[in-house]
């Protein structure tokens, strides 16, 4: 008990201390006092890594405080007068809003100020706040709905709810992959079909692989960042390849074609479906692991909103345990997409050039520390990817 109180006190102190430091820094950012920093990829990467680790620590500390600390008890008392079906979602929204307010200064410093400092964004503060408000509003709505459904499942099936919740994950992931591209993403950016010579070039590439009908869209990524990127999103009729305008404006057509060929590799290989299946497996593991960790608490107090908070705490903890496996799977799919692009374009040198340009424009490191890549990185290091493309080009060069 004393150890638990000490850990909870330490978690609360960590959250309060970090919020205080970031609040002081946020006042400077809010006033437009952002100090420009040299375009140093190593410094930017190290800062981003430190912030990622701090974010995970804050998330765990916040979840622990809500699940096991006096804050959770106080918030549970605040919803006791409500109808049973409303208690859990209102409790969850209270926690969400509190977490949002505590993290707001850090989000401003890390999500806005840092990008401006390194010259990677020209987004105005008003535009950033507008995006952030929409993001949090969507998050709050989704949190309330899912919590209400989850709480109902726990109350109705206190001993078998992990089976019920796991069965619901797959349709929810399918729904998210349909809703997000159609309704959520357009709230933040504009998407238009790519036109002209580039469209014909990319359409011919897609047609060779039987997906000539694939939507290939241009996104006004420059609204938020100077970084270049492309990605695949959605499933079925919502499946589409998205290319940032920052990539189109700064890369020659042959390099854009290679990058799109990489994304086409994800599309043709149905990696969106693979990720849905992986999400199902991961969620099932976390739900059953949380159920086992809670023991009798999960069965004896299914009506308590704090039971859900404790399930969340254990789920977050177990998600960190399986993160290396998820990261390894993601990196394997990136390697596969690189191979597809190489074979589709027969231009490994162009691919290597595209990756160098991405590295420079995005202020990315050639190589992250091995431990960080193993645990967290969804993509292999650029150094390794460029080297692989250069090796693939050697036989071609020798024949020439």
Secondary structure in CASP SS format (residue, H / E / C, confidence):
PFRMAT SS
TARGET T0000
AUTHOR 0000-0000-0000
METHOD secondary structure of the structure
MODEL  1
X C 1.00
X H 1.00
X H 1.00
X H 1.00
X H 1.00
X H 1.00
X H 1.00
X H 1.00
X H 1.00
X H 1.00
X H 1.00
X H 1.00
X H 1.00
X H 1.00
X H 1.00
X H 1.00
X H 1.00
X H 1.00
X H 1.00
X H 1.00
X H 1.00
X H 1.00
X H 1.00
X H 1.00
X H 1.00
X H 1.00
X H 1.00
X H 1.00
X H 1.00
X H 1.00
X C 1.00
X C 1.00
X C 1.00
X C 1.00
X C 1.00
X C 1.00
X C 1.00
X C 1.00
X C 1.00
X C 1.00
X H 1.00
X H 1.00
X H 1.00
X H 1.00
X H 1.00
X H 1.00
X H 1.00
X H 1.00
X H 1.00
X H 1.00
X H 1.00
X H 1.00
X H 1.00
X H 1.00
X H 1.00
X H 1.00
X H 1.00
X H 1.00
X H 1.00
X H 1.00
X H 1.00
X H 1.00
X H 1.00
X H 1.00
X H 1.00
X H 1.00
X H 1.00
X H 1.00
X C 1.00
X H 1.00
X H 1.00
X H 1.00
X H 1.00
X H 1.00
X H 1.00
X H 1.00
X H 1.00
X H 1.00
X C 1.00
X C 1.00
X C 1.00
X C 1.00
X C 1.00
X H 1.00
X H 1.00
X H 1.00
X H 1.00
X H 1.00
X H 1.00
X H 1.00
X H 1.00
X H 1.00
X H 1.00
X H 1.00
X H 1.00
X H 1.00
X H 1.00
X H 1.00
X H 1.00
X H 1.00
X H 1.00
X H 1.00
X H 1.00
X H 1.00
X H 1.00
X H 1.00
X H 1.00
X H 1.00
X H 1.00
X H 1.00
X H 1.00
X H 1.00
X H 1.00
X H 1.00
X H 1.00
X H 1.00
X H 1.00
X C 1.00
X C 1.00
X C 1.00
X C 1.00
X C 1.00
X C 1.00
X C 1.00
X H 1.00
X H 1.00
X H 1.00
X H 1.00
X H 1.00
X H 1.00
X H 1.00
X H 1.00
X H 1.00
X H 1.00
X H 1.00
X H 1.00
X H 1.00
X H 1.00
X H 1.00
X H 1.00
X H 1.00
X H 1.00
X H 1.00
X H 1.00
X H 1.00
X H 1.00
X H 1.00
X H 1.00
X H 1.00
X H 1.00
X H 1.00
X H 1.00
X H 1.00
X H 1.00
X H 1.00
X H 1.00
X C 1.00
X C 1.00
X C 1.00
X C 1.00
X H 1.00
X H 1.00
X H 1.00
X H 1.00
X H 1.00
X H 1.00
X H 1.00
X H 1.00
X H 1.00
X H 1.00
X H 1.00
X H 1.00
X H 1.00
X H 1.00
X H 1.00
X H 1.00
X H 1.00
X H 1.00
X H 1.00
X H 1.00
X H 1.00
X H 1.00
X H 1.00
X H 1.00
X H 1.00
X H 1.00
X H 1.00
X C 1.00
X C 1.00
X C 1.00
X E 1.00
X E 1.00
X E 1.00
X C 1.00
X C 1.00
X H 1.00
X H 1.00
X H 1.00
X H 1.00
X H 1.00
X H 1.00
X H 1.00
X H 1.00
X H 1.00
X H 1.00
X H 1.00
X H 1.00
X H 1.00
X C 1.00
X C 1.00
X C 1.00
X C 1.00
X C 1.00
X C 1.00
X E 1.00
X E 1.00
X E 1.00
X E 1.00
X E 1.00
X C 1.00
X H 1.00
X H 1.00
X H 1.00
X C 1.00
X C 1.00
X C 1.00
X C 1.00
X C 1.00
X C 1.00
X E 1.00
X E 1.00
X E 1.00
X E 1.00
X C 1.00
X C 1.00
X H 1.00
X H 1.00
X H 1.00
X C 1.00
X E 1.00
X E 1.00
X E 1.00
X E 1.00
X E 1.00
X H 1.00
X H 1.00
X H 1.00
X H 1.00
X H 1.00
X H 1.00
X C 1.00
X C 1.00
X H 1.00
X H 1.00
X H 1.00
X H 1.00
X H 1.00
X H 1.00
X H 1.00
X H 1.00
X H 1.00
X H 1.00
X H 1.00
X H 1.00
X H 1.00
X H 1.00
X H 1.00
X H 1.00
X C 1.00
X C 1.00
X H 1.00
X H 1.00
X H 1.00
X H 1.00
X H 1.00
X H 1.00
X H 1.00
X H 1.00
X H 1.00
X H 1.00
X H 1.00
X H 1.00
X H 1.00
X H 1.00
X H 1.00
X H 1.00
X H 1.00
X H 1.00
X H 1.00
X H 1.00
X H 1.00
X H 1.00
X H 1.00
X H 1.00
X C 1.00
X H 1.00
X H 1.00
X H 1.00
X H 1.00
X H 1.00
X C 1.00
X C 1.00
X C 1.00
X C 1.00
X H 1.00
X H 1.00
X H 1.00
X H 1.00
X H 1.00
X H 1.00
X H 1.00
X H 1.00
X H 1.00
X H 1.00
X H 1.00
X H 1.00
X H 1.00
X H 1.00
X H 1.00
X H 1.00
X H 1.00
X H 1.00
X H 1.00
X H 1.00
X H 1.00
X H 1.00
X H 1.00
X H 1.00
X H 1.00
X H 1.00
X H 1.00
X H 1.00
X H 1.00
X H 1.00
X H 1.00
X H 1.00
X H 1.00
X H 1.00
X H 1.00
X H 1.00
X H 1.00
X H 1.00
X H 1.00
X H 1.00
X H 1.00
X C 1.00
X C 1.00
X H 1.00
X H 1.00
X H 1.00
X H 1.00
X H 1.00
X H 1.00
X H 1.00
X H 1.00
X H 1.00
X H 1.00
X H 1.00
X H 1.00
X H 1.00
X H 1.00
X C 1.00
X C 1.00
X C 1.00
X C 1.00
X C 1.00
X C 1.00
X C 1.00
X C 1.00
X H 1.00
X H 1.00
X H 1.00
X H 1.00
X H 1.00
X H 1.00
X H 1.00
X C 1.00
X C 1.00
X C 1.00
X C 1.00
X C 1.00
X H 1.00
X H 1.00
X H 1.00
X H 1.00
X H 1.00
X H 1.00
X H 1.00
X H 1.00
X H 1.00
X H 1.00
X H 1.00
X H 1.00
X H 1.00
X H 1.00
X H 1.00
X H 1.00
X H 1.00
X H 1.00
X C 1.00
END
